[in-house]
Amino acid sequence: MFRAIGRWLIDDGGQDLVEYALLTGTVAAGGLLVFLVIALSMGVHYELWQTLQQAAWEPSPPCGC
């Protein structure tokens, strides 16, 4: 029984799969963070642009003056 446990602890047959899973998780988390930052930045800049456009608009005088 101790020999079987020793072989199980020494065996590294699935190590590459664990490494790929950790690498994939890291890349996915980084991509999600980048996406959230880009989405937030786009929203802030759009709101700023929209506010500036609304402030720059001047209504025309009424017809009949």
mmCIF file as Biopython writes it, N, C-alpha, C and O atoms, coordinates in Angstrom:
data_model
#
loop_
_atom_site.group_PDB
_atom_site.id
_atom_site.type_symbol
_atom_site.label_atom_id
_atom_site.label_alt_id
_atom_site.label_comp_id
_atom_site.label_asym_id
_atom_site.label_entity_id
_atom_site.label_seq_id
_atom_site.pdbx_PDB_ins_code
_atom_site.Cartn_x
_atom_site.Cartn_y
_atom_site.Cartn_z
_atom_site.occupancy
_atom_site.B_iso_or_equiv
_atom_site.auth_seq_id
_atom_site.auth_asym_id
_atom_site.pdbx_PDB_model_num
ATOM 1   N N  . MET A ? 1  ? 0.820   -1.182 0.000   1.0 0.0 1  A 1 
ATOM 2   C CA . MET A ? 1  ? 0.000   0.000  0.000   1.0 0.0 1  A 1 
ATOM 3   C C  . MET A ? 1  ? 0.878   1.266  0.000   1.0 0.0 1  A 1 
ATOM 4   O O  . MET A ? 1  ? 0.579   2.230  -0.705  1.0 0.0 1  A 1 
ATOM 5   N N  . PHE A ? 2  ? 1.946   1.256  0.784   1.0 0.0 2  A 1 
ATOM 6   C CA . PHE A ? 2  ? 2.843   2.416  0.805   1.0 0.0 2  A 1 
ATOM 7   C C  . PHE A ? 2  ? 3.521   2.613  -0.548  1.0 0.0 2  A 1 
ATOM 8   O O  . PHE A ? 2  ? 3.798   3.739  -0.962  1.0 0.0 2  A 1 
ATOM 9   N N  . ARG A ? 3  ? 3.780   1.504  -1.223  1.0 0.0 3  A 1 
ATOM 10  C CA . ARG A ? 3  ? 4.405   1.585  -2.538  1.0 0.0 3  A 1 
ATOM 11  C C  . ARG A ? 3  ? 3.448   2.240  -3.540  1.0 0.0 3  A 1 
ATOM 12  O O  . ARG A ? 3  ? 3.881   3.033  -4.376  1.0 0.0 3  A 1 
ATOM 13  N N  . ALA A ? 4  ? 2.176   1.922  -3.464  1.0 0.0 4  A 1 
ATOM 14  C CA . ALA A ? 4  ? 1.192   2.519  -4.372  1.0 0.0 4  A 1 
ATOM 15  C C  . ALA A ? 4  ? 1.040   4.010  -4.104  1.0 0.0 4  A 1 
ATOM 16  O O  . ALA A ? 4  ? 0.934   4.798  -5.044  1.0 0.0 4  A 1 
ATOM 17  N N  . ILE A ? 5  ? 1.029   4.401  -2.856  1.0 0.0 5  A 1 
ATOM 18  C CA . ILE A ? 5  ? 0.928   5.829  -2.507  1.0 0.0 5  A 1 
ATOM 19  C C  . ILE A ? 5  ? 2.191   6.555  -2.961  1.0 0.0 5  A 1 
ATOM 20  O O  . ILE A ? 5  ? 2.109   7.679  -3.457  1.0 0.0 5  A 1 
ATOM 21  N N  . GLY A ? 6  ? 3.339   5.942  -2.803  1.0 0.0 6  A 1 
ATOM 22  C CA . GLY A ? 6  ? 4.597   6.540  -3.244  1.0 0.0 6  A 1 
ATOM 23  C C  . GLY A ? 6  ? 4.629   6.734  -4.750  1.0 0.0 6  A 1 
ATOM 24  O O  . GLY A ? 6  ? 5.075   7.777  -5.227  1.0 0.0 6  A 1 
ATOM 25  N N  . ARG A ? 7  ? 4.164   5.746  -5.507  1.0 0.0 7  A 1 
ATOM 26  C CA . ARG A ? 7  ? 4.111   5.895  -6.961  1.0 0.0 7  A 1 
ATOM 27  C C  . ARG A ? 7  ? 3.132   6.987  -7.358  1.0 0.0 7  A 1 
ATOM 28  O O  . ARG A ? 7  ? 3.383   7.732  -8.305  1.0 0.0 7  A 1 
ATOM 29  N N  . TRP A ? 8  ? 2.032   7.086  -6.650  1.0 0.0 8  A 1 
ATOM 30  C CA . TRP A ? 8  ? 1.028   8.118  -6.975  1.0 0.0 8  A 1 
ATOM 31  C C  . TRP A ? 8  ? 1.583   9.519  -6.723  1.0 0.0 8  A 1 
ATOM 32  O O  . TRP A ? 8  ? 1.307   10.440 -7.492  1.0 0.0 8  A 1 
ATOM 33  N N  . LEU A ? 9  ? 2.362   9.688  -5.652  1.0 0.0 9  A 1 
ATOM 34  C CA . LEU A ? 9  ? 2.948   10.983 -5.343  1.0 0.0 9  A 1 
ATOM 35  C C  . LEU A ? 9  ? 4.065   11.362 -6.315  1.0 0.0 9  A 1 
ATOM 36  O O  . LEU A ? 9  ? 4.247   12.542 -6.611  1.0 0.0 9  A 1 
ATOM 37  N N  . ILE A ? 10 ? 4.808   10.384 -6.811  1.0 0.0 10 A 1 
ATOM 38  C CA . ILE A ? 10 ? 5.935   10.647 -7.712  1.0 0.0 10 A 1 
ATOM 39  C C  . ILE A ? 10 ? 5.470   10.816 -9.155  1.0 0.0 10 A 1 
ATOM 40  O O  . ILE A ? 10 ? 6.121   11.521 -9.926  1.0 0.0 10 A 1 
ATOM 41  N N  . ASP A ? 11 ? 4.377   10.197 -9.532  1.0 0.0 11 A 1 
ATOM 42  C CA . ASP A ? 11 ? 3.899   10.244 -10.925 1.0 0.0 11 A 1 
ATOM 43  C C  . ASP A ? 11 ? 3.505   11.669 -11.298 1.0 0.0 11 A 1 
ATOM 44  O O  . ASP A ? 11 ? 2.750   12.318 -10.574 1.0 0.0 11 A 1 
ATOM 45  N N  . ASP A ? 12 ? 4.020   12.157 -12.435 1.0 0.0 12 A 1 
ATOM 46  C CA . ASP A ? 12 ? 3.687   13.504 -12.901 1.0 0.0 12 A 1 
ATOM 47  C C  . ASP A ? 12 ? 3.054   13.452 -14.296 1.0 0.0 12 A 1 
ATOM 48  O O  . ASP A ? 12 ? 3.307   14.321 -15.131 1.0 0.0 12 A 1 
ATOM 49  N N  . GLY A ? 13 ? 2.251   12.454 -14.533 1.0 0.0 13 A 1 
ATOM 50  C CA . GLY A ? 13 ? 1.649   12.254 -15.853 1.0 0.0 13 A 1 
ATOM 51  C C  . GLY A ? 13 ? 0.673   13.344 -16.249 1.0 0.0 13 A 1 
ATOM 52  O O  . GLY A ? 13 ? 0.563   13.636 -17.440 1.0 0.0 13 A 1 
ATOM 53  N N  . GLY A ? 14 ? -0.038  13.960 -15.327 1.0 0.0 14 A 1 
ATOM 54  C CA . GLY A ? 14 ? -1.021  14.974 -15.661 1.0 0.0 14 A 1 
ATOM 55  C C  . GLY A ? 14 ? -0.547  16.393 -15.400 1.0 0.0 14 A 1 
ATOM 56  O O  . GLY A ? 14 ? -1.340  17.334 -15.416 1.0 0.0 14 A 1 
ATOM 57  N N  . GLN A ? 15 ? 0.751   16.543 -15.158 1.0 0.0 15 A 1 
ATOM 58  C CA . GLN A ? 15 ? 1.285   17.853 -14.813 1.0 0.0 15 A 1 
ATOM 59  C C  . GLN A ? 15 ? 1.100   18.853 -15.945 1.0 0.0 15 A 1 
ATOM 60  O O  . GLN A ? 15 ? 0.776   20.013 -15.691 1.0 0.0 15 A 1 
ATOM 61  N N  . ASP A ? 16 ? 1.298   18.428 -17.183 1.0 0.0 16 A 1 
ATOM 62  C CA . ASP A ? 16 ? 1.167   19.357 -18.303 1.0 0.0 16 A 1 
ATOM 63  C C  . ASP A ? 16 ? -0.269  19.845 -18.457 1.0 0.0 16 A 1 
ATOM 64  O O  . ASP A ? 16 ? -0.493  20.997 -18.831 1.0 0.0 16 A 1 
ATOM 65  N N  . LEU A ? 17 ? -1.240  18.987 -18.175 1.0 0.0 17 A 1 
ATOM 66  C CA . LEU A ? 17 ? -2.640  19.411 -18.263 1.0 0.0 17 A 1 
ATOM 67  C C  . LEU A ? 17 ? -2.976  20.447 -17.204 1.0 0.0 17 A 1 
ATOM 68  O O  . LEU A ? 17 ? -3.716  21.396 -17.466 1.0 0.0 17 A 1 
ATOM 69  N N  . VAL A ? 18 ? -2.434  20.267 -16.013 1.0 0.0 18 A 1 
ATOM 70  C CA . VAL A ? 18 ? -2.656  21.240 -14.944 1.0 0.0 18 A 1 
ATOM 71  C C  . VAL A ? 18 ? -2.009  22.565 -15.310 1.0 0.0 18 A 1 
ATOM 72  O O  . VAL A ? 18 ? -2.594  23.623 -15.078 1.0 0.0 18 A 1 
ATOM 73  N N  . GLU A ? 19 ? -0.798  22.520 -15.885 1.0 0.0 19 A 1 
ATOM 74  C CA . GLU A ? 19 ? -0.128  23.753 -16.289 1.0 0.0 19 A 1 
ATOM 75  C C  . GLU A ? 19 ? -0.930  24.487 -17.369 1.0 0.0 19 A 1 
ATOM 76  O O  . GLU A ? 19 ? -1.082  25.706 -17.303 1.0 0.0 19 A 1 
ATOM 77  N N  . TYR A ? 20 ? -1.436  23.759 -18.349 1.0 0.0 20 A 1 
ATOM 78  C CA . TYR A ? 20 ? -2.246  24.389 -19.397 1.0 0.0 20 A 1 
ATOM 79  C C  . TYR A ? 20 ? -3.541  24.969 -18.829 1.0 0.0 20 A 1 
ATOM 80  O O  . TYR A ? 20 ? -3.987  26.033 -19.258 1.0 0.0 20 A 1 
ATOM 81  N N  . ALA A ? 21 ? -4.142  24.274 -17.871 1.0 0.0 21 A 1 
ATOM 82  C CA . ALA A ? 21 ? -5.369  24.790 -17.259 1.0 0.0 21 A 1 
ATOM 83  C C  . ALA A ? 21 ? -5.091  26.073 -16.484 1.0 0.0 21 A 1 
ATOM 84  O O  . ALA A ? 21 ? -5.876  27.019 -16.559 1.0 0.0 21 A 1 
ATOM 85  N N  . LEU A ? 22 ? -4.001  26.119 -15.752 1.0 0.0 22 A 1 
ATOM 86  C CA . LEU A ? 22 ? -3.649  27.338 -15.014 1.0 0.0 22 A 1 
ATOM 87  C C  . LEU A ? 22 ? -3.315  28.483 -15.968 1.0 0.0 22 A 1 
ATOM 88  O O  . LEU A ? 22 ? -3.697  29.626 -15.718 1.0 0.0 22 A 1 
ATOM 89  N N  . LEU A ? 23 ? -2.608  28.187 -17.052 1.0 0.0 23 A 1 
ATOM 90  C CA . LEU A ? 23 ? -2.278  29.206 -18.041 1.0 0.0 23 A 1 
ATOM 91  C C  . LEU A ? 23 ? -3.542  29.731 -18.714 1.0 0.0 23 A 1 
ATOM 92  O O  . LEU A ? 23 ? -3.675  30.936 -18.924 1.0 0.0 23 A 1 
ATOM 93  N N  . THR A ? 24 ? -4.455  28.854 -19.048 1.0 0.0 24 A 1 
ATOM 94  C CA . THR A ? 24 ? -5.720  29.260 -19.671 1.0 0.0 24 A 1 
ATOM 95  C C  . THR A ? 24 ? -6.538  30.123 -18.720 1.0 0.0 24 A 1 
ATOM 96  O O  . THR A ? 24 ? -7.117  31.128 -19.131 1.0 0.0 24 A 1 
ATOM 97  N N  . GLY A ? 25 ? -6.585  29.736 -17.458 1.0 0.0 25 A 1 
ATOM 98  C CA . GLY A ? 25 ? -7.308  30.537 -16.466 1.0 0.0 25 A 1 
ATOM 99  C C  . GLY A ? 25 ? -6.705  31.913 -16.288 1.0 0.0 25 A 1 
ATOM 100 O O  . GLY A ? 25 ? -7.429  32.898 -16.144 1.0 0.0 25 A 1 
ATOM 101 N N  . THR A ? 26 ? -5.379  31.990 -16.297 1.0 0.0 26 A 1 
ATOM 102 C CA . THR A ? 26 ? -4.703  33.280 -16.151 1.0 0.0 26 A 1 
ATOM 103 C C  . THR A ? 26 ? -4.985  34.176 -17.346 1.0 0.0 26 A 1 
ATOM 104 O O  . THR A ? 26 ? -5.280  35.359 -17.180 1.0 0.0 26 A 1 
ATOM 105 N N  . VAL A ? 27 ? -4.896  33.621 -18.543 1.0 0.0 27 A 1 
ATOM 106 C CA . VAL A ? 27 ? -5.165  34.404 -19.754 1.0 0.0 27 A 1 
ATOM 107 C C  . VAL A ? 27 ? -6.630  34.845 -19.787 1.0 0.0 27 A 1 
ATOM 108 O O  . VAL A ? 27 ? -6.926  35.976 -20.173 1.0 0.0 27 A 1 
ATOM 109 N N  . ALA A ? 28 ? -7.538  33.969 -19.388 1.0 0.0 28 A 1 
ATOM 110 C CA . ALA A ? 28 ? -8.958  34.322 -19.383 1.0 0.0 28 A 1 
ATOM 111 C C  . ALA A ? 28 ? -9.251  35.428 -18.369 1.0 0.0 28 A 1 
ATOM 112 O O  . ALA A ? 28 ? -10.013 36.350 -18.663 1.0 0.0 28 A 1 
ATOM 113 N N  . ALA A ? 29 ? -8.661  35.344 -17.197 1.0 0.0 29 A 1 
ATOM 114 C CA . ALA A ? 29 ? -8.874  36.388 -16.181 1.0 0.0 29 A 1 
ATOM 115 C C  . ALA A ? 29 ? -8.299  37.713 -16.657 1.0 0.0 29 A 1 
ATOM 116 O O  . ALA A ? 29 ? -8.923  38.759 -16.478 1.0 0.0 29 A 1 
ATOM 117 N N  . GLY A ? 30 ? -7.121  37.680 -17.260 1.0 0.0 30 A 1 
ATOM 118 C CA . GLY A ? 30 ? -6.525  38.905 -17.799 1.0 0.0 30 A 1 
ATOM 119 C C  . GLY A ? 30 ? -7.363  39.499 -18.914 1.0 0.0 30 A 1 
ATOM 120 O O  . GLY A ? 30 ? -7.553  40.714 -18.971 1.0 0.0 30 A 1 
ATOM 121 N N  . GLY A ? 31 ? -7.863  38.660 -19.793 1.0 0.0 31 A 1 
ATOM 122 C CA . GLY A ? 31 ? -8.725  39.142 -20.878 1.0 0.0 31 A 1 
ATOM 123 C C  . GLY A ? 31 ? -10.010 39.751 -20.352 1.0 0.0 31 A 1 
ATOM 124 O O  . GLY A ? 31 ? -10.481 40.757 -20.882 1.0 0.0 31 A 1 
ATOM 125 N N  . LEU A ? 32 ? -10.576 39.161 -19.332 1.0 0.0 32 A 1 
ATOM 126 C CA . LEU A ? 32 ? -11.795 39.709 -18.745 1.0 0.0 32 A 1 
ATOM 127 C C  . LEU A ? 32 ? -11.534 41.074 -18.121 1.0 0.0 32 A 1 
ATOM 128 O O  . LEU A ? 32 ? -12.335 41.995 -18.280 1.0 0.0 32 A 1 
ATOM 129 N N  . LEU A ? 33 ? -10.426 41.204 -17.418 1.0 0.0 33 A 1 
ATOM 130 C CA . LEU A ? 33 ? -10.087 42.496 -16.812 1.0 0.0 33 A 1 
ATOM 131 C C  . LEU A ? 33 ? -9.854  43.564 -17.876 1.0 0.0 33 A 1 
ATOM 132 O O  . LEU A ? 33 ? -10.307 44.699 -17.727 1.0 0.0 33 A 1 
ATOM 133 N N  . VAL A ? 34 ? -9.152  43.209 -18.944 1.0 0.0 34 A 1 
ATOM 134 C CA . VAL A ? 34 ? -8.912  44.168 -20.027 1.0 0.0 34 A 1 
ATOM 135 C C  . VAL A ? 34 ? -10.231 44.563 -20.677 1.0 0.0 34 A 1 
ATOM 136 O O  . VAL A ? 34 ? -10.442 45.740 -20.969 1.0 0.0 34 A 1 
ATOM 137 N N  . PHE A ? 35 ? -11.115 43.608 -20.906 1.0 0.0 35 A 1 
ATOM 138 C CA . PHE A ? 35 ? -12.410 43.905 -21.498 1.0 0.0 35 A 1 
ATOM 139 C C  . PHE A ? 35 ? -13.224 44.846 -20.621 1.0 0.0 35 A 1 
ATOM 140 O O  . PHE A ? 35 ? -13.853 45.776 -21.128 1.0 0.0 35 A 1 
ATOM 141 N N  . LEU A ? 36 ? -13.220 44.616 -19.315 1.0 0.0 36 A 1 
ATOM 142 C CA . LEU A ? 36 ? -13.973 45.480 -18.416 1.0 0.0 36 A 1 
ATOM 143 C C  . LEU A ? 36 ? -13.413 46.895 -18.391 1.0 0.0 36 A 1 
ATOM 144 O O  . LEU A ? 36 ? -14.172 47.863 -18.345 1.0 0.0 36 A 1 
ATOM 145 N N  . VAL A ? 37 ? -12.088 47.021 -18.419 1.0 0.0 37 A 1 
ATOM 146 C CA . VAL A ? 37 ? -11.473 48.347 -18.430 1.0 0.0 37 A 1 
ATOM 147 C C  . VAL A ? 37 ? -11.811 49.075 -19.731 1.0 0.0 37 A 1 
ATOM 148 O O  . VAL A ? 37 ? -12.126 50.265 -19.710 1.0 0.0 37 A 1 
ATOM 149 N N  . ILE A ? 38 ? -11.748 48.376 -20.852 1.0 0.0 38 A 1 
ATOM 150 C CA . ILE A ? 38 ? -12.078 49.002 -22.139 1.0 0.0 38 A 1 
ATOM 151 C C  . ILE A ? 38 ? -13.547 49.412 -22.173 1.0 0.0 38 A 1 
ATOM 152 O O  . ILE A ? 38 ? -13.868 50.508 -22.632 1.0 0.0 38 A 1 
ATOM 153 N N  . ALA A ? 39 ? -14.434 48.561 -21.700 1.0 0.0 39 A 1 
ATOM 154 C CA . ALA A ? 39 ? -15.859 48.887 -21.695 1.0 0.0 39 A 1 
ATOM 155 C C  . ALA A ? 39 ? -16.145 50.101 -20.811 1.0 0.0 39 A 1 
ATOM 156 O O  . ALA A ? 39 ? -16.929 50.972 -21.187 1.0 0.0 39 A 1 
ATOM 157 N N  . LEU A ? 40 ? -15.521 50.158 -19.657 1.0 0.0 40 A 1 
ATOM 158 C CA . LEU A ? 40 ? -15.712 51.302 -18.762 1.0 0.0 40 A 1 
ATOM 159 C C  . LEU A ? 40 ? -15.172 52.583 -19.396 1.0 0.0 40 A 1 
ATOM 160 O O  . LEU A ? 40 ? -15.812 53.632 -19.322 1.0 0.0 40 A 1 
ATOM 161 N N  . SER A ? 41 ? -14.016 52.499 -20.008 1.0 0.0 41 A 1 
ATOM 162 C CA . SER A ? 41 ? -13.417 53.662 -20.653 1.0 0.0 41 A 1 
ATOM 163 C C  . SER A ? 41 ? -14.282 54.154 -21.807 1.0 0.0 41 A 1 
ATOM 164 O O  . SER A ? 41 ? -14.466 55.360 -21.975 1.0 0.0 41 A 1 
ATOM 165 N N  . MET A ? 42 ? -14.807 53.242 -22.593 1.0 0.0 42 A 1 
ATOM 166 C CA . MET A ? 42 ? -15.682 53.635 -23.701 1.0 0.0 42 A 1 
ATOM 167 C C  . MET A ? 42 ? -16.947 54.308 -23.185 1.0 0.0 42 A 1 
ATOM 168 O O  . MET A ? 42 ? -17.404 55.289 -23.772 1.0 0.0 42 A 1 
ATOM 169 N N  . GLY A ? 43 ? -17.514 53.802 -22.108 1.0 0.0 43 A 1 
ATOM 170 C CA . GLY A ? 43 ? -18.712 54.404 -21.541 1.0 0.0 43 A 1 
ATOM 171 C C  . GLY A ? 43 ? -18.467 55.807 -21.026 1.0 0.0 43 A 1 
ATOM 172 O O  . GLY A ? 43 ? -19.281 56.706 -21.237 1.0 0.0 43 A 1 
ATOM 173 N N  . VAL A ? 44 ? -17.348 55.992 -20.353 1.0 0.0 44 A 1 
ATOM 174 C CA . VAL A ? 44 ? -17.015 57.318 -19.815 1.0 0.0 44 A 1 
ATOM 175 C C  . VAL A ? 44 ? -16.787 58.302 -20.946 1.0 0.0 44 A 1 
ATOM 176 O O  . VAL A ? 44 ? -17.285 59.426 -20.889 1.0 0.0 44 A 1 
ATOM 177 N N  . HIS A ? 45 ? -16.051 57.911 -21.967 1.0 0.0 45 A 1 
ATOM 178 C CA . HIS A ? 45 ? -15.781 58.816 -23.086 1.0 0.0 45 A 1 
ATOM 179 C C  . HIS A ? 45 ? -17.043 59.112 -23.888 1.0 0.0 45 A 1 
ATOM 180 O O  . HIS A ? 45 ? -17.214 60.229 -24.377 1.0 0.0 45 A 1 
ATOM 181 N N  . TYR A ? 46 ? -17.921 58.136 -24.029 1.0 0.0 46 A 1 
ATOM 182 C CA . TYR A ? 46 ? -19.173 58.387 -24.745 1.0 0.0 46 A 1 
ATOM 183 C C  . TYR A ? 46 ? -20.037 59.382 -23.976 1.0 0.0 46 A 1 
ATOM 184 O O  . TYR A ? 46 ? -20.608 60.299 -24.566 1.0 0.0 46 A 1 
ATOM 185 N N  . GLU A ? 47 ? -20.131 59.204 -22.674 1.0 0.0 47 A 1 
ATOM 186 C CA . GLU A ? 47 ? -20.924 60.142 -21.867 1.0 0.0 47 A 1 
ATOM 187 C C  . GLU A ? 47 ? -20.348 61.552 -21.951 1.0 0.0 47 A 1 
ATOM 188 O O  . GLU A ? 47 ? -21.100 62.522 -22.054 1.0 0.0 47 A 1 
ATOM 189 N N  . LEU A ? 48 ? -19.031 61.674 -21.909 1.0 0.0 48 A 1 
ATOM 190 C CA . LEU A ? 48 ? -18.388 62.981 -22.030 1.0 0.0 48 A 1 
ATOM 191 C C  . LEU A ? 48 ? -18.690 63.603 -23.394 1.0 0.0 48 A 1 
ATOM 192 O O  . LEU A ? 48 ? -19.039 64.781 -23.483 1.0 0.0 48 A 1 
ATOM 193 N N  . TRP A ? 49 ? -18.555 62.817 -24.437 1.0 0.0 49 A 1 
ATOM 194 C CA . TRP A ? 49 ? -18.842 63.297 -25.791 1.0 0.0 49 A 1 
ATOM 195 C C  . TRP A ? 49 ? -20.308 63.722 -25.910 1.0 0.0 49 A 1 
ATOM 196 O O  . TRP A ? 49 ? -20.607 64.771 -26.480 1.0 0.0 49 A 1 
ATOM 197 N N  . GLN A ? 50 ? -21.201 62.923 -25.385 1.0 0.0 50 A 1 
ATOM 198 C CA . GLN A ? 50 ? -22.627 63.235 -25.448 1.0 0.0 50 A 1 
ATOM 199 C C  . GLN A ? 50 ? -22.934 64.530 -24.697 1.0 0.0 50 A 1 
ATOM 200 O O  . GLN A ? 50 ? -23.708 65.356 -25.181 1.0 0.0 50 A 1 
ATOM 201 N N  . THR A ? 51 ? -22.342 64.712 -23.532 1.0 0.0 51 A 1 
ATOM 202 C CA . THR A ? 51 ? -22.546 65.928 -22.750 1.0 0.0 51 A 1 
ATOM 203 C C  . THR A ? 51 ? -22.029 67.145 -23.502 1.0 0.0 51 A 1 
ATOM 204 O O  . THR A ? 51 ? -22.693 68.181 -23.539 1.0 0.0 51 A 1 
ATOM 205 N N  . LEU A ? 52 ? -20.858 67.028 -24.097 1.0 0.0 52 A 1 
ATOM 206 C CA . LEU A ? 52 ? -20.306 68.153 -24.857 1.0 0.0 52 A 1 
ATOM 207 C C  . LEU A ? 52 ? -21.154 68.471 -26.083 1.0 0.0 52 A 1 
ATOM 208 O O  . LEU A ? 52 ? -21.308 69.639 -26.439 1.0 0.0 52 A 1 
ATOM 209 N N  . GLN A ? 53 ? -21.697 67.464 -26.725 1.0 0.0 53 A 1 
ATOM 210 C CA . GLN A ? 53 ? -22.545 67.697 -27.891 1.0 0.0 53 A 1 
ATOM 211 C C  . GLN A ? 53 ? -23.844 68.401 -27.487 1.0 0.0 53 A 1 
ATOM 212 O O  . GLN A ? 53 ? -24.307 69.306 -28.182 1.0 0.0 53 A 1 
ATOM 213 N N  . GLN A ? 54 ? -24.418 67.986 -26.376 1.0 0.0 54 A 1 
ATOM 214 C CA . GLN A ? 54 ? -25.650 68.615 -25.915 1.0 0.0 54 A 1 
ATOM 215 C C  . GLN A ? 54 ? -25.400 70.064 -25.492 1.0 0.0 54 A 1 
ATOM 216 O O  . GLN A ? 54 ? -26.261 70.920 -25.690 1.0 0.0 54 A 1 
ATOM 217 N N  . ALA A ? 55 ? -24.241 70.345 -24.917 1.0 0.0 55 A 1 
ATOM 218 C CA . ALA A ? 55 ? -23.933 71.708 -24.480 1.0 0.0 55 A 1 
ATOM 219 C C  . ALA A ? 55 ? -23.646 72.613 -25.667 1.0 0.0 55 A 1 
ATOM 220 O O  . ALA A ? 55 ? -23.876 73.820 -25.585 1.0 0.0 55 A 1 
ATOM 221 N N  . ALA A ? 56 ? -23.149 72.062 -26.767 1.0 0.0 56 A 1 
ATOM 222 C CA . ALA A ? 56 ? -22.792 72.873 -27.939 1.0 0.0 56 A 1 
ATOM 223 C C  . ALA A ? 56 ? -24.005 73.201 -28.806 1.0 0.0 56 A 1 
ATOM 224 O O  . ALA A ? 56 ? -23.908 74.074 -29.669 1.0 0.0 56 A 1 
ATOM 225 N N  . TRP A ? 57 ? -25.112 72.553 -28.615 1.0 0.0 57 A 1 
ATOM 226 C CA . TRP A ? 57 ? -26.278 72.756 -29.465 1.0 0.0 57 A 1 
ATOM 227 C C  . TRP A ? 57 ? -26.960 74.081 -29.113 1.0 0.0 57 A 1 
ATOM 228 O O  . TRP A ? 57 ? -27.218 74.368 -27.944 1.0 0.0 57 A 1 
ATOM 229 N N  . GLU A ? 58 ? -27.239 74.865 -30.118 1.0 0.0 58 A 1 
ATOM 230 C CA . GLU A ? 58 ? -27.953 76.125 -29.926 1.0 0.0 58 A 1 
ATOM 231 C C  . GLU A ? 58 ? -29.225 76.075 -30.738 1.0 0.0 58 A 1 
ATOM 232 O O  . GLU A ? 58 ? -29.181 75.912 -31.958 1.0 0.0 58 A 1 
ATOM 233 N N  . PRO A ? 59 ? -30.342 76.211 -30.084 1.0 0.0 59 A 1 
ATOM 234 C CA . PRO A ? 59 ? -31.609 76.159 -30.839 1.0 0.0 59 A 1 
ATOM 235 C C  . PRO A ? 59 ? -31.747 77.397 -31.730 1.0 0.0 59 A 1 
ATOM 236 O O  . PRO A ? 59 ? -31.262 78.476 -31.393 1.0 0.0 59 A 1 
ATOM 237 N N  . SER A ? 60 ? -32.399 77.226 -32.841 1.0 0.0 60 A 1 
ATOM 238 C CA . SER A ? 60 ? -32.612 78.356 -33.745 1.0 0.0 60 A 1 
ATOM 239 C C  . SER A ? 60 ? -33.717 79.241 -33.192 1.0 0.0 60 A 1 
ATOM 240 O O  . SER A ? 60 ? -34.575 78.764 -32.450 1.0 0.0 60 A 1 
ATOM 241 N N  . PRO A ? 61 ? -33.709 80.513 -33.539 1.0 0.0 61 A 1 
ATOM 242 C CA . PRO A ? 61 ? -34.763 81.411 -33.033 1.0 0.0 61 A 1 
ATOM 243 C C  . PRO A ? 61 ? -36.121 81.005 -33.623 1.0 0.0 61 A 1 
ATOM 244 O O  . PRO A ? 61 ? -36.183 80.404 -34.696 1.0 0.0 61 A 1 
ATOM 245 N N  . PRO A ? 62 ? -37.177 81.330 -32.929 1.0 0.0 62 A 1 
ATOM 246 C CA . PRO A ? 62 ? -38.493 80.957 -33.430 1.0 0.0 62 A 1 
ATOM 247 C C  . PRO A ? 62 ? -38.785 81.651 -34.761 1.0 0.0 62 A 1 
ATOM 248 O O  . PRO A ? 62 ? -38.290 82.751 -35.012 1.0 0.0 62 A 1 
ATOM 249 N N  . CYS A ? 63 ? -39.575 81.019 -35.602 1.0 0.0 63 A 1 
ATOM 250 C CA . CYS A ? 63 ? -39.901 81.612 -36.913 1.0 0.0 63 A 1 
ATOM 251 C C  . CYS A ? 63 ? -40.892 82.765 -36.723 1.0 0.0 63 A 1 
ATOM 252 O O  . CYS A ? 63 ? -41.748 82.473 -35.888 1.0 0.0 63 A 1 
ATOM 253 N N  . GLY A ? 64 ? -41.002 83.734 -37.141 1.0 0.0 64 A 1 
ATOM 254 C CA . GLY A ? 64 ? -41.995 84.788 -36.947 1.0 0.0 64 A 1 
ATOM 255 C C  . GLY A ? 64 ? -41.431 85.973 -36.168 1.0 0.0 64 A 1 
ATOM 256 O O  . GLY A ? 64 ? -42.194 86.857 -35.779 1.0 0.0 64 A 1 
ATOM 257 N N  . CYS A ? 65 ? -40.164 86.017 -35.936 1.0 0.0 65 A 1 
ATOM 258 C CA . CYS A ? 65 ? -39.598 87.171 -35.217 1.0 0.0 65 A 1 
ATOM 259 C C  . CYS A ? 65 ? -39.338 88.281 -36.162 1.0 0.0 65 A 1 
ATOM 260 O O  . CYS A ? 65 ? -38.863 89.340 -35.754 1.0 0.0 65 A 1 
#
